[in-house]
Amino acid sequence: MIVRIRFKTGPFIRRQGTKNQRFALAMAALLVPATLSAWVLALWRMAADLRFAGDFAIRQGLFSHWQVWLGIALVLNAGVVALNRYGHRPA
């Protein structure tokens, strides 16, 4: 003889990740102006090299190259995209 006891199903326990998601969205929003600035500086440096624009503000050092600004812009842009994806995922 097999006796089966059936329990009523209760509420599902759902993990709330809203605090981290809100923080990720806030950080993504704060990184957007920095990303835009890096893109503008990269384009300005390229235009200065091609003599389409005036002299670039930074004349010497690591940050006087457009490749550095382009790399910074790409990394920041990828970070913004990743944070937005994390912030908008279902909880």
PyMOL Python script that loads the backbone (N, CA, C, O; Angstrom):
from pymol import cmd

cmd.read_pdbstr("""\
ATOM      1  N   MET A   1       0.836  -1.166   0.000  1.00  0.00           N
ATOM      2  CA  MET A   1       0.000   0.000   0.000  1.00  0.00           C
ATOM      3  C   MET A   1       0.896   1.250   0.000  1.00  0.00           C
ATOM      4  O   MET A   1       1.808   1.362   0.819  1.00  0.00           O
ATOM      5  N   ILE A   2       0.634   2.171  -0.908  1.00  0.00           N
ATOM      6  CA  ILE A   2       1.396   3.410  -1.015  1.00  0.00           C
ATOM      7  C   ILE A   2       0.483   4.561  -0.620  1.00  0.00           C
ATOM      8  O   ILE A   2      -0.606   4.740  -1.164  1.00  0.00           O
ATOM      9  N   VAL A   3       0.965   5.332   0.345  1.00  0.00           N
ATOM     10  CA  VAL A   3       0.205   6.492   0.803  1.00  0.00           C
ATOM     11  C   VAL A   3       0.923   7.740   0.311  1.00  0.00           C
ATOM     12  O   VAL A   3       2.111   7.927   0.577  1.00  0.00           O
ATOM     13  N   ARG A   4       0.218   8.571  -0.388  1.00  0.00           N
ATOM     14  CA  ARG A   4       0.797   9.807  -0.892  1.00  0.00           C
ATOM     15  C   ARG A   4       0.147  10.977  -0.168  1.00  0.00           C
ATOM     16  O   ARG A   4      -1.074  11.084  -0.058  1.00  0.00           O
ATOM     17  N   ILE A   5       1.012  11.836   0.312  1.00  0.00           N
ATOM     18  CA  ILE A   5       0.528  13.035   0.982  1.00  0.00           C
ATOM     19  C   ILE A   5       0.747  14.195   0.036  1.00  0.00           C
ATOM     20  O   ILE A   5       1.869  14.429  -0.412  1.00  0.00           O
ATOM     21  N   ARG A   6      -0.299  14.913  -0.268  1.00  0.00           N
ATOM     22  CA  ARG A   6      -0.211  16.048  -1.173  1.00  0.00           C
ATOM     23  C   ARG A   6      -0.304  17.337  -0.368  1.00  0.00           C
ATOM     24  O   ARG A   6      -1.242  17.568   0.394  1.00  0.00           O
ATOM     25  N   PHE A   7       0.710  18.158  -0.575  1.00  0.00           N
ATOM     26  CA  PHE A   7       0.708  19.460   0.077  1.00  0.00           C
ATOM     27  C   PHE A   7       0.269  20.514  -0.923  1.00  0.00           C
ATOM     28  O   PHE A   7       0.490  20.397  -2.128  1.00  0.00           O
ATOM     29  N   LYS A   8      -0.344  21.523  -0.394  1.00  0.00           N
ATOM     30  CA  LYS A   8      -0.748  22.637  -1.234  1.00  0.00           C
ATOM     31  C   LYS A   8       0.502  23.400  -1.670  1.00  0.00           C
ATOM     32  O   LYS A   8       1.430  23.578  -0.880  1.00  0.00           O
ATOM     33  N   THR A   9       0.526  23.847  -2.921  1.00  0.00           N
ATOM     34  CA  THR A   9       1.684  24.621  -3.376  1.00  0.00           C
ATOM     35  C   THR A   9       1.573  26.039  -2.840  1.00  0.00           C
ATOM     36  O   THR A   9       0.539  26.694  -2.973  1.00  0.00           O
ATOM     37  N   GLY A  10       2.638  26.487  -2.245  1.00  0.00           N
ATOM     38  CA  GLY A  10       2.675  27.831  -1.688  1.00  0.00           C
ATOM     39  C   GLY A  10       3.206  28.825  -2.686  1.00  0.00           C
ATOM     40  O   GLY A  10       3.401  28.508  -3.860  1.00  0.00           O
ATOM     41  N   PRO A  11       3.434  30.018  -2.215  1.00  0.00           N
ATOM     42  CA  PRO A  11       3.957  31.041  -3.129  1.00  0.00           C
ATOM     43  C   PRO A  11       5.405  30.718  -3.513  1.00  0.00           C
ATOM     44  O   PRO A  11       6.184  30.206  -2.710  1.00  0.00           O
ATOM     45  N   PHE A  12       5.729  31.030  -4.747  1.00  0.00           N
ATOM     46  CA  PHE A  12       7.088  30.809  -5.207  1.00  0.00           C
ATOM     47  C   PHE A  12       8.009  31.867  -4.606  1.00  0.00           C
ATOM     48  O   PHE A  12       7.651  33.042  -4.524  1.00  0.00           O
ATOM     49  N   ILE A  13       9.163  31.449  -4.198  1.00  0.00           N
ATOM     50  CA  ILE A  13      10.148  32.379  -3.664  1.00  0.00           C
ATOM     51  C   ILE A  13      10.936  32.927  -4.844  1.00  0.00           C
ATOM     52  O   ILE A  13      11.548  32.183  -5.610  1.00  0.00           O
ATOM     53  N   ARG A  14      10.904  34.221  -4.966  1.00  0.00           N
ATOM     54  CA  ARG A  14      11.586  34.862  -6.088  1.00  0.00           C
ATOM     55  C   ARG A  14      12.671  35.765  -5.546  1.00  0.00           C
ATOM     56  O   ARG A  14      12.455  36.537  -4.612  1.00  0.00           O
ATOM     57  N   ARG A  15      13.809  35.658  -6.132  1.00  0.00           N
ATOM     58  CA  ARG A  15      14.939  36.462  -5.705  1.00  0.00           C
ATOM     59  C   ARG A  15      14.802  37.868  -6.266  1.00  0.00           C
ATOM     60  O   ARG A  15      14.655  38.047  -7.475  1.00  0.00           O
ATOM     61  N   GLN A  16      14.849  38.846  -5.408  1.00  0.00           N
ATOM     62  CA  GLN A  16      14.713  40.234  -5.833  1.00  0.00           C
ATOM     63  C   GLN A  16      16.097  40.817  -6.066  1.00  0.00           C
ATOM     64  O   GLN A  16      16.904  40.886  -5.139  1.00  0.00           O
ATOM     65  N   GLY A  17      16.377  41.230  -7.271  1.00  0.00           N
ATOM     66  CA  GLY A  17      17.659  41.823  -7.603  1.00  0.00           C
ATOM     67  C   GLY A  17      17.531  43.287  -7.965  1.00  0.00           C
ATOM     68  O   GLY A  17      18.353  43.815  -8.714  1.00  0.00           O
ATOM     69  N   THR A  18      16.516  43.947  -7.444  1.00  0.00           N
ATOM     70  CA  THR A  18      16.234  45.305  -7.887  1.00  0.00           C
ATOM     71  C   THR A  18      17.282  46.301  -7.421  1.00  0.00           C
ATOM     72  O   THR A  18      17.529  47.294  -8.105  1.00  0.00           O
ATOM     73  N   LYS A  19      17.902  46.060  -6.273  1.00  0.00           N
ATOM     74  CA  LYS A  19      18.882  47.024  -5.775  1.00  0.00           C
ATOM     75  C   LYS A  19      20.099  47.094  -6.700  1.00  0.00           C
ATOM     76  O   LYS A  19      20.549  48.185  -7.050  1.00  0.00           O
ATOM     77  N   ASN A  20      20.623  45.954  -7.090  1.00  0.00           N
ATOM     78  CA  ASN A  20      21.769  45.938  -7.992  1.00  0.00           C
ATOM     79  C   ASN A  20      21.395  46.426  -9.385  1.00  0.00           C
ATOM     80  O   ASN A  20      22.199  47.079 -10.051  1.00  0.00           O
ATOM     81  N   GLN A  21      20.191  46.116  -9.824  1.00  0.00           N
ATOM     82  CA  GLN A  21      19.770  46.554 -11.144  1.00  0.00           C
ATOM     83  C   GLN A  21      19.603  48.067 -11.194  1.00  0.00           C
ATOM     84  O   GLN A  21      19.961  48.698 -12.188  1.00  0.00           O
ATOM     85  N   ARG A  22      19.075  48.639 -10.154  1.00  0.00           N
ATOM     86  CA  ARG A  22      18.941  50.097 -10.116  1.00  0.00           C
ATOM     87  C   ARG A  22      20.306  50.773 -10.076  1.00  0.00           C
ATOM     88  O   ARG A  22      20.513  51.803 -10.717  1.00  0.00           O
ATOM     89  N   PHE A  23      21.228  50.196  -9.328  1.00  0.00           N
ATOM     90  CA  PHE A  23      22.586  50.740  -9.272  1.00  0.00           C
ATOM     91  C   PHE A  23      23.266  50.645 -10.634  1.00  0.00           C
ATOM     92  O   PHE A  23      23.974  51.565 -11.045  1.00  0.00           O
ATOM     93  N   ALA A  24      23.051  49.536 -11.328  1.00  0.00           N
ATOM     94  CA  ALA A  24      23.644  49.368 -12.662  1.00  0.00           C
ATOM     95  C   ALA A  24      23.079  50.397 -13.640  1.00  0.00           C
ATOM     96  O   ALA A  24      23.820  50.956 -14.449  1.00  0.00           O
ATOM     97  N   LEU A  25      21.785  50.646 -13.571  1.00  0.00           N
ATOM     98  CA  LEU A  25      21.189  51.649 -14.452  1.00  0.00           C
ATOM     99  C   LEU A  25      21.686  53.053 -14.121  1.00  0.00           C
ATOM    100  O   LEU A  25      21.892  53.872 -15.017  1.00  0.00           O
ATOM    101  N   ALA A  26      21.876  53.327 -12.832  1.00  0.00           N
ATOM    102  CA  ALA A  26      22.394  54.639 -12.439  1.00  0.00           C
ATOM    103  C   ALA A  26      23.828  54.824 -12.926  1.00  0.00           C
ATOM    104  O   ALA A  26      24.180  55.897 -13.417  1.00  0.00           O
ATOM    105  N   MET A  27      24.647  53.803 -12.797  1.00  0.00           N
ATOM    106  CA  MET A  27      26.025  53.900 -13.263  1.00  0.00           C
ATOM    107  C   MET A  27      26.084  54.031 -14.786  1.00  0.00           C
ATOM    108  O   MET A  27      26.922  54.763 -15.314  1.00  0.00           O
ATOM    109  N   ALA A  28      25.206  53.333 -15.485  1.00  0.00           N
ATOM    110  CA  ALA A  28      25.165  53.453 -16.945  1.00  0.00           C
ATOM    111  C   ALA A  28      24.781  54.871 -17.354  1.00  0.00           C
ATOM    112  O   ALA A  28      25.330  55.421 -18.308  1.00  0.00           O
ATOM    113  N   ALA A  29      23.840  55.453 -16.628  1.00  0.00           N
ATOM    114  CA  ALA A  29      23.432  56.823 -16.945  1.00  0.00           C
ATOM    115  C   ALA A  29      24.560  57.814 -16.668  1.00  0.00           C
ATOM    116  O   ALA A  29      24.700  58.804 -17.385  1.00  0.00           O
ATOM    117  N   LEU A  30      25.358  57.559 -15.646  1.00  0.00           N
ATOM    118  CA  LEU A  30      26.472  58.456 -15.333  1.00  0.00           C
ATOM    119  C   LEU A  30      27.649  58.276 -16.288  1.00  0.00           C
ATOM    120  O   LEU A  30      28.437  59.203 -16.473  1.00  0.00           O
ATOM    121  N   LEU A  31      27.779  57.103 -16.894  1.00  0.00           N
ATOM    122  CA  LEU A  31      28.879  56.853 -17.819  1.00  0.00           C
ATOM    123  C   LEU A  31      28.626  57.388 -19.224  1.00  0.00           C
ATOM    124  O   LEU A  31      29.564  57.538 -20.006  1.00  0.00           O
ATOM    125  N   VAL A  32      27.380  57.674 -19.549  1.00  0.00           N
ATOM    126  CA  VAL A  32      27.061  58.149 -20.897  1.00  0.00           C
ATOM    127  C   VAL A  32      27.771  59.464 -21.233  1.00  0.00           C
ATOM    128  O   VAL A  32      28.325  59.563 -22.328  1.00  0.00           O
ATOM    129  N   PRO A  33      27.790  60.489 -20.354  1.00  0.00           N
ATOM    130  CA  PRO A  33      28.523  61.714 -20.704  1.00  0.00           C
ATOM    131  C   PRO A  33      30.033  61.492 -20.867  1.00  0.00           C
ATOM    132  O   PRO A  33      30.664  62.120 -21.717  1.00  0.00           O
ATOM    133  N   ALA A  34      30.606  60.607 -20.059  1.00  0.00           N
ATOM    134  CA  ALA A  34      32.029  60.310 -20.197  1.00  0.00           C
ATOM    135  C   ALA A  34      32.312  59.622 -21.530  1.00  0.00           C
ATOM    136  O   ALA A  34      33.327  59.889 -22.173  1.00  0.00           O
ATOM    137  N   THR A  35      31.413  58.740 -21.936  1.00  0.00           N
ATOM    138  CA  THR A  35      31.556  58.061 -23.219  1.00  0.00           C
ATOM    139  C   THR A  35      31.462  59.054 -24.374  1.00  0.00           C
ATOM    140  O   THR A  35      32.259  59.009 -25.311  1.00  0.00           O
ATOM    141  N   LEU A  36      30.497  59.934 -24.296  1.00  0.00           N
ATOM    142  CA  LEU A  36      30.336  60.948 -25.335  1.00  0.00           C
ATOM    143  C   LEU A  36      31.561  61.856 -25.409  1.00  0.00           C
ATOM    144  O   LEU A  36      32.004  62.217 -26.500  1.00  0.00           O
ATOM    145  N   SER A  37      32.102  62.223 -24.260  1.00  0.00           N
ATOM    146  CA  SER A  37      33.307  63.068 -24.240  1.00  0.00           C
ATOM    147  C   SER A  37      34.498  62.363 -24.891  1.00  0.00           C
ATOM    148  O   SER A  37      35.259  62.983 -25.633  1.00  0.00           O
ATOM    149  N   ALA A  38      34.655  61.082 -24.614  1.00  0.00           N
ATOM    150  CA  ALA A  38      35.759  60.330 -25.214  1.00  0.00           C
ATOM    151  C   ALA A  38      35.596  60.231 -26.727  1.00  0.00           C
ATOM    152  O   ALA A  38      36.582  60.343 -27.456  1.00  0.00           O
ATOM    153  N   TRP A  39      34.374  60.023 -27.215  1.00  0.00           N
ATOM    154  CA  TRP A  39      34.135  59.989 -28.658  1.00  0.00           C
ATOM    155  C   TRP A  39      34.453  61.336 -29.300  1.00  0.00           C
ATOM    156  O   TRP A  39      35.058  61.395 -30.371  1.00  0.00           O
ATOM    157  N   VAL A  40      34.045  62.411 -28.641  1.00  0.00           N
ATOM    158  CA  VAL A  40      34.304  63.742 -29.189  1.00  0.00           C
ATOM    159  C   VAL A  40      35.803  64.029 -29.242  1.00  0.00           C
ATOM    160  O   VAL A  40      36.297  64.572 -30.229  1.00  0.00           O
ATOM    161  N   LEU A  41      36.523  63.666 -28.186  1.00  0.00           N
ATOM    162  CA  LEU A  41      37.969  63.893 -28.174  1.00  0.00           C
ATOM    163  C   LEU A  41      38.680  63.056 -29.238  1.00  0.00           C
ATOM    164  O   LEU A  41      39.637  63.523 -29.856  1.00  0.00           O
ATOM    165  N   ALA A  42      38.224  61.834 -29.452  1.00  0.00           N
ATOM    166  CA  ALA A  42      38.823  60.998 -30.500  1.00  0.00           C
ATOM    167  C   ALA A  42      38.587  61.603 -31.879  1.00  0.00           C
ATOM    168  O   ALA A  42      39.497  61.660 -32.705  1.00  0.00           O
ATOM    169  N   LEU A  43      37.355  62.053 -32.121  1.00  0.00           N
ATOM    170  CA  LEU A  43      37.067  62.662 -33.420  1.00  0.00           C
ATOM    171  C   LEU A  43      37.795  63.988 -33.597  1.00  0.00           C
ATOM    172  O   LEU A  43      38.244  64.309 -34.697  1.00  0.00           O
ATOM    173  N   TRP A  44      37.912  64.751 -32.530  1.00  0.00           N
ATOM    174  CA  TRP A  44      38.630  66.024 -32.606  1.00  0.00           C
ATOM    175  C   TRP A  44      40.100  65.803 -32.946  1.00  0.00           C
ATOM    176  O   TRP A  44      40.670  66.514 -33.772  1.00  0.00           O
ATOM    177  N   ARG A  45      40.710  64.799 -32.294  1.00  0.00           N
ATOM    178  CA  ARG A  45      42.117  64.515 -32.565  1.00  0.00           C
ATOM    179  C   ARG A  45      42.314  64.029 -33.996  1.00  0.00           C
ATOM    180  O   ARG A  45      43.284  64.409 -34.651  1.00  0.00           O
ATOM    181  N   MET A  46      41.400  63.190 -34.488  1.00  0.00           N
ATOM    182  CA  MET A  46      41.506  62.741 -35.881  1.00  0.00           C
ATOM    183  C   MET A  46      41.356  63.909 -36.847  1.00  0.00           C
ATOM    184  O   MET A  46      42.085  63.999 -37.835  1.00  0.00           O
ATOM    185  N   ALA A  47      40.412  64.803 -36.562  1.00  0.00           N
ATOM    186  CA  ALA A  47      40.211  65.974 -37.422  1.00  0.00           C
ATOM    187  C   ALA A  47      41.408  66.910 -37.361  1.00  0.00           C
ATOM    188  O   ALA A  47      41.750  67.538 -38.363  1.00  0.00           O
ATOM    189  N   ALA A  48      42.044  67.012 -36.214  1.00  0.00           N
ATOM    190  CA  ALA A  48      43.238  67.852 -36.103  1.00  0.00           C
ATOM    191  C   ALA A  48      44.398  67.248 -36.890  1.00  0.00           C
ATOM    192  O   ALA A  48      45.184  67.979 -37.492  1.00  0.00           O
ATOM    193  N   ASP A  49      44.510  65.933 -36.888  1.00  0.00           N
ATOM    194  CA  ASP A  49      45.566  65.284 -37.673  1.00  0.00           C
ATOM    195  C   ASP A  49      45.350  65.473 -39.167  1.00  0.00           C
ATOM    196  O   ASP A  49      46.313  65.580 -39.926  1.00  0.00           O
ATOM    197  N   LEU A  50      44.096  65.514 -39.591  1.00  0.00           N
ATOM    198  CA  LEU A  50      43.785  65.699 -41.005  1.00  0.00           C
ATOM    199  C   LEU A  50      43.669  67.177 -41.386  1.00  0.00           C
ATOM    200  O   LEU A  50      43.363  67.507 -42.532  1.00  0.00           O
ATOM    201  N   ARG A  51      43.911  68.042 -40.438  1.00  0.00           N
ATOM    202  CA  ARG A  51      43.863  69.499 -40.604  1.00  0.00           C
ATOM    203  C   ARG A  51      42.473  70.015 -40.986  1.00  0.00           C
ATOM    204  O   ARG A  51      42.334  70.999 -41.713  1.00  0.00           O
ATOM    205  N   PHE A  52      41.455  69.327 -40.479  1.00  0.00           N
ATOM    206  CA  PHE A  52      40.082  69.801 -40.633  1.00  0.00           C
ATOM    207  C   PHE A  52      39.664  70.681 -39.462  1.00  0.00           C
ATOM    208  O   PHE A  52      38.728  71.472 -39.579  1.00  0.00           O
ATOM    209  N   ALA A  53      40.354  70.543 -38.340  1.00  0.00           N
ATOM    210  CA  ALA A  53      40.015  71.295 -37.135  1.00  0.00           C
ATOM    211  C   ALA A  53      41.277  71.971 -36.614  1.00  0.00           C
ATOM    212  O   ALA A  53      42.378  71.748 -37.116  1.00  0.00           O
ATOM    213  N   GLY A  54      41.089  72.793 -35.606  1.00  0.00           N
ATOM    214  CA  GLY A  54      42.228  73.468 -34.993  1.00  0.00           C
ATOM    215  C   GLY A  54      43.082  72.504 -34.189  1.00  0.00           C
ATOM    216  O   GLY A  54      42.848  71.295 -34.185  1.00  0.00           O
ATOM    217  N   ASP A  55      44.072  73.058 -33.511  1.00  0.00           N
ATOM    218  CA  ASP A  55      44.976  72.230 -32.721  1.00  0.00           C
ATOM    219  C   ASP A  55      44.232  71.521 -31.596  1.00  0.00           C
ATOM    220  O   ASP A  55      43.276  72.040 -31.020  1.00  0.00           O
ATOM    221  N   PHE A  56      44.706  70.326 -31.312  1.00  0.00           N
ATOM    222  CA  PHE A  56      44.139  69.540 -30.225  1.00  0.00           C
ATOM    223  C   PHE A  56      44.640  70.102 -28.908  1.00  0.00           C
ATOM    224  O   PHE A  56      45.771  70.581 -28.832  1.00  0.00           O
ATOM    225  N   ALA A  57      43.832  70.053 -27.886  1.00  0.00           N
ATOM    226  CA  ALA A  57      44.152  70.671 -26.603  1.00  0.00           C
ATOM    227  C   ALA A  57      45.340  69.995 -25.905  1.00  0.00           C
ATOM    228  O   ALA A  57      46.120  70.668 -25.231  1.00  0.00           O
ATOM    229  N   ILE A  58      45.482  68.701 -26.055  1.00  0.00           N
ATOM    230  CA  ILE A  58      46.564  67.960 -25.408  1.00  0.00           C
ATOM    231  C   ILE A  58      47.638  67.714 -26.460  1.00  0.00           C
ATOM    232  O   ILE A  58      47.411  66.976 -27.419  1.00  0.00           O
ATOM    233  N   ARG A  59      48.800  68.326 -26.286  1.00  0.00           N
ATOM    234  CA  ARG A  59      49.833  68.258 -27.319  1.00  0.00           C
ATOM    235  C   ARG A  59      50.847  67.140 -27.096  1.00  0.00           C
ATOM    236  O   ARG A  59      51.413  66.633 -28.065  1.00  0.00           O
ATOM    237  N   GLN A  60      51.093  66.743 -25.853  1.00  0.00           N
ATOM    238  CA  GLN A  60      52.104  65.731 -25.564  1.00  0.00           C
ATOM    239  C   GLN A  60      51.528  64.685 -24.627  1.00  0.00           C
ATOM    240  O   GLN A  60      50.538  64.915 -23.932  1.00  0.00           O
ATOM    241  N   GLY A  61      52.180  63.527 -24.629  1.00  0.00           N
ATOM    242  CA  GLY A  61      51.807  62.477 -23.699  1.00  0.00           C
ATOM    243  C   GLY A  61      50.920  61.420 -24.321  1.00  0.00           C
ATOM    244  O   GLY A  61      50.644  61.421 -25.521  1.00  0.00           O
ATOM    245  N   LEU A  62      50.490  60.528 -23.468  1.00  0.00           N
ATOM    246  CA  LEU A  62      49.698  59.386 -23.904  1.00  0.00           C
ATOM    247  C   LEU A  62      48.348  59.815 -24.472  1.00  0.00           C
ATOM    248  O   LEU A  62      47.878  59.251 -25.460  1.00  0.00           O
ATOM    249  N   PHE A  63      47.733  60.802 -23.852  1.00  0.00           N
ATOM    250  CA  PHE A  63      46.390  61.205 -24.257  1.00  0.00           C
ATOM    251  C   PHE A  63      46.376  62.164 -25.446  1.00  0.00           C
ATOM    252  O   PHE A  63      45.329  62.723 -25.772  1.00  0.00           O
ATOM    253  N   SER A  64      47.490  62.358 -26.080  1.00  0.00           N
ATOM    254  CA  SER A  64      47.525  63.197 -27.275  1.00  0.00           C
ATOM    255  C   SER A  64      47.276  62.393 -28.553  1.00  0.00           C
ATOM    256  O   SER A  64      47.315  62.958 -29.646  1.00  0.00           O
ATOM    257  N   HIS A  65      47.025  61.099 -28.440  1.00  0.00           N
ATOM    258  CA  HIS A  65      46.815  60.230 -29.593  1.00  0.00           C
ATOM    259  C   HIS A  65      45.338  59.869 -29.719  1.00  0.00           C
ATOM    260  O   HIS A  65      44.668  59.622 -28.716  1.00  0.00           O
ATOM    261  N   TRP A  66      44.834  59.839 -30.942  1.00  0.00           N
ATOM    262  CA  TRP A  66      43.416  59.540 -31.146  1.00  0.00           C
ATOM    263  C   TRP A  66      43.095  58.076 -30.867  1.00  0.00           C
ATOM    264  O   TRP A  66      41.960  57.741 -30.526  1.00  0.00           O
ATOM    265  N   GLN A  67      44.094  57.201 -31.011  1.00  0.00           N
ATOM    266  CA  GLN A  67      43.857  55.782 -30.762  1.00  0.00           C
ATOM    267  C   GLN A  67      43.517  55.524 -29.297  1.00  0.00           C
ATOM    268  O   GLN A  67      42.694  54.664 -28.984  1.00  0.00           O
ATOM    269  N   VAL A  68      44.155  56.275 -28.407  1.00  0.00           N
ATOM    270  CA  VAL A  68      43.880  56.115 -26.978  1.00  0.00           C
ATOM    271  C   VAL A  68      42.452  56.540 -26.674  1.00  0.00           C
ATOM    272  O   VAL A  68      41.731  55.846 -25.957  1.00  0.00           O
ATOM    273  N   TRP A  69      42.043  57.685 -27.222  1.00  0.00           N
ATOM    274  CA  TRP A  69      40.685  58.166 -26.976  1.00  0.00           C
ATOM    275  C   TRP A  69      39.646  57.239 -27.595  1.00  0.00           C
ATOM    276  O   TRP A  69      38.574  57.041 -27.023  1.00  0.00           O
ATOM    277  N   LEU A  70      39.951  56.676 -28.743  1.00  0.00           N
ATOM    278  CA  LEU A  70      39.030  55.735 -29.373  1.00  0.00           C
ATOM    279  C   LEU A  70      38.894  54.464 -28.522  1.00  0.00           C
ATOM    280  O   LEU A  70      37.792  53.944 -28.349  1.00  0.00           O
ATOM    281  N   GLY A  71      40.001  53.977 -28.001  1.00  0.00           N
ATOM    282  CA  GLY A  71      39.950  52.802 -27.130  1.00  0.00           C
ATOM    283  C   GLY A  71      39.164  53.058 -25.855  1.00  0.00           C
ATOM    284  O   GLY A  71      38.374  52.216 -25.426  1.00  0.00           O
ATOM    285  N   ILE A  72      39.379  54.219 -25.252  1.00  0.00           N
ATOM    286  CA  ILE A  72      38.632  54.580 -24.049  1.00  0.00           C
ATOM    287  C   ILE A  72      37.140  54.669 -24.363  1.00  0.00           C
ATOM    288  O   ILE A  72      36.308  54.195 -23.590  1.00  0.00           O
ATOM    289  N   ALA A  73      36.807  55.278 -25.498  1.00  0.00           N
ATOM    290  CA  ALA A  73      35.404  55.415 -25.884  1.00  0.00           C
ATOM    291  C   ALA A  73      34.755  54.051 -26.105  1.00  0.00           C
ATOM    292  O   ALA A  73      33.619  53.830 -25.687  1.00  0.00           O
ATOM    293  N   LEU A  74      35.464  53.143 -26.754  1.00  0.00           N
ATOM    294  CA  LEU A  74      34.904  51.814 -27.001  1.00  0.00           C
ATOM    295  C   LEU A  74      34.700  51.032 -25.712  1.00  0.00           C
ATOM    296  O   LEU A  74      33.683  50.358 -25.551  1.00  0.00           O
ATOM    297  N   VAL A  75      35.658  51.115 -24.793  1.00  0.00           N
ATOM    298  CA  VAL A  75      35.534  50.408 -23.518  1.00  0.00           C
ATOM    299  C   VAL A  75      34.378  50.975 -22.700  1.00  0.00           C
ATOM    300  O   VAL A  75      33.589  50.218 -22.134  1.00  0.00           O
ATOM    301  N   LEU A  76      34.274  52.298 -22.634  1.00  0.00           N
ATOM    302  CA  LEU A  76      33.175  52.915 -21.897  1.00  0.00           C
ATOM    303  C   LEU A  76      31.824  52.587 -22.532  1.00  0.00           C
ATOM    304  O   LEU A  76      30.847  52.335 -21.827  1.00  0.00           O
ATOM    305  N   ASN A  77      31.774  52.591 -23.851  1.00  0.00           N
ATOM    306  CA  ASN A  77      30.533  52.260 -24.542  1.00  0.00           C
ATOM    307  C   ASN A  77      30.111  50.816 -24.273  1.00  0.00           C
ATOM    308  O   ASN A  77      28.930  50.541 -24.062  1.00  0.00           O
ATOM    309  N   ALA A  78      31.059  49.911 -24.281  1.00  0.00           N
ATOM    310  CA  ALA A  78      30.752  48.507 -23.972  1.00  0.00           C
ATOM    311  C   ALA A  78      30.274  48.370 -22.528  1.00  0.00           C
ATOM    312  O   ALA A  78      29.377  47.577 -22.243  1.00  0.00           O
ATOM    313  N   GLY A  79      30.865  49.134 -21.625  1.00  0.00           N
ATOM    314  CA  GLY A  79      30.415  49.103 -20.232  1.00  0.00           C
ATOM    315  C   GLY A  79      29.002  49.617 -20.069  1.00  0.00           C
ATOM    316  O   GLY A  79      28.223  49.054 -19.300  1.00  0.00           O
ATOM    317  N   VAL A  80      28.658  50.674 -20.777  1.00  0.00           N
ATOM    318  CA  VAL A  80      27.296  51.212 -20.717  1.00  0.00           C
ATOM    319  C   VAL A  80      26.294  50.190 -21.248  1.00  0.00           C
ATOM    320  O   VAL A  80      25.231  49.997 -20.658  1.00  0.00           O
ATOM    321  N   VAL A  81      26.625  49.543 -22.348  1.00  0.00           N
ATOM    322  CA  VAL A  81      25.729  48.536 -22.923  1.00  0.00           C
ATOM    323  C   VAL A  81      25.548  47.369 -21.960  1.00  0.00           C
ATOM    324  O   VAL A  81      24.428  46.894 -21.768  1.00  0.00           O
ATOM    325  N   ALA A  82      26.635  46.903 -21.354  1.00  0.00           N
ATOM    326  CA  ALA A  82      26.555  45.777 -20.422  1.00  0.00           C
ATOM    327  C   ALA A  82      25.743  46.147 -19.185  1.00  0.00           C
ATOM    328  O   ALA A  82      24.926  45.349 -18.725  1.00  0.00           O
ATOM    329  N   LEU A  83      25.952  47.338 -18.641  1.00  0.00           N
ATOM    330  CA  LEU A  83      25.192  47.754 -17.463  1.00  0.00           C
ATOM    331  C   LEU A  83      23.713  47.933 -17.785  1.00  0.00           C
ATOM    332  O   LEU A  83      22.858  47.592 -16.968  1.00  0.00           O
ATOM    333  N   ASN A  84      23.405  48.461 -18.955  1.00  0.00           N
ATOM    334  CA  ASN A  84      21.999  48.590 -19.349  1.00  0.00           C
ATOM    335  C   ASN A  84      21.334  47.236 -19.534  1.00  0.00           C
ATOM    336  O   ASN A  84      20.178  47.059 -19.153  1.00  0.00           O
ATOM    337  N   ARG A  85      22.044  46.284 -20.111  1.00  0.00           N
ATOM    338  CA  ARG A  85      21.480  44.939 -20.257  1.00  0.00           C
ATOM    339  C   ARG A  85      21.235  44.296 -18.901  1.00  0.00           C
ATOM    340  O   ARG A  85      20.205  43.657 -18.689  1.00  0.00           O
ATOM    341  N   TYR A  86      22.188  44.467 -17.978  1.00  0.00           N
ATOM    342  CA  TYR A  86      22.008  43.899 -16.642  1.00  0.00           C
ATOM    343  C   TYR A  86      20.855  44.592 -15.909  1.00  0.00           C
ATOM    344  O   TYR A  86      20.086  43.943 -15.201  1.00  0.00           O
ATOM    345  N   GLY A  87      20.741  45.902 -16.081  1.00  0.00           N
ATOM    346  CA  GLY A  87      19.705  46.633 -15.374  1.00  0.00           C
ATOM    347  C   GLY A  87      18.310  46.380 -15.894  1.00  0.00           C
ATOM    348  O   GLY A  87      17.345  46.524 -15.142  1.00  0.00           O
ATOM    349  N   HIS A  88      18.167  46.006 -17.159  1.00  0.00           N
ATOM    350  CA  HIS A  88      16.852  45.801 -17.752  1.00  0.00           C
ATOM    351  C   HIS A  88      16.459  44.338 -17.846  1.00  0.00           C
ATOM    352  O   HIS A  88      15.415  44.020 -18.416  1.00  0.00           O
ATOM    353  N   ARG A  89      17.263  43.446 -17.305  1.00  0.00           N
ATOM    354  CA  ARG A  89      16.891  42.022 -17.375  1.00  0.00           C
ATOM    355  C   ARG A  89      15.750  41.744 -16.394  1.00  0.00           C
ATOM    356  O   ARG A  89      15.601  42.454 -15.399  1.00  0.00           O
ATOM    357  N   PRO A  90      14.956  40.728 -16.666  1.00  0.00           N
ATOM    358  CA  PRO A  90      13.858  40.398 -15.736  1.00  0.00           C
ATOM    359  C   PRO A  90      14.412  39.925 -14.402  1.00  0.00           C
ATOM    360  O   PRO A  90      15.401  39.193 -14.346  1.00  0.00           O
ATOM    361  N   ALA A  91      13.764  40.350 -13.340  1.00  0.00           N
ATOM    362  CA  ALA A  91      14.231  39.994 -11.982  1.00  0.00           C
ATOM    363  C   ALA A  91      13.953  38.564 -11.635  1.00  0.00           C
ATOM    364  O   ALA A  91      14.285  38.119 -10.536  1.00  0.00           O
TER     365      ALA A  91
END
""", "prot")
cmd.dss("prot")
cmd.show_as("cartoon", "prot")
cmd.util.cbc("prot")
cmd.orient("prot")
